[in-house]
């Protein structure tokens, strides 16, 4: 797939970093600690969508029309292209193409205290896409957990393929 899509990959990997850098001359990538399979902590890599030092300039949770999100960042978030560098996490085997979303360490710990059994989602590698990412646009923690448990129960190659196709369609249509 990478060879077939090489021209598109090259275009995305050249244009997106240039647009991010040209916007404010800040860093291109954003690194963050996430919780993976069996509770192992790893560093996720994403394209930066917020102003540099955004964590020091506002709330931890992103809100609608958050002024910390850059113009390029809005487009990247709407199309999920900010997550493209996570492919490197997949190659490093920290993540999978499909699975539960890799959560921030503090968010994972907080939700484990709030929702009994929430750590069950750490039985598999987190994914670039998954049931919750496709069907829970509100990002509600209880719904996220319900979708993640359903994914764990129904895991199979056909479901993964369906979720990958839906993710590509979501990215293409923004």
Secondary structure, DSSP 8 states (H G I E B T S, - for coil): -TTTTHHHHHHHHHHHHHHHHHHHS--SEEEEEEE-GGG-EEEEEEE--B-TTGGGGS-SS--TT-TTB-HHHHHHHHHTGGGTTHHHHHHTTSEEEESS--EEHHHHHHHHHHSTTGGGGGGS-EEEE-HHHHH-TT--HHHHHHHHHHHHHH--HHHHHHHHHHHHHHHHH-
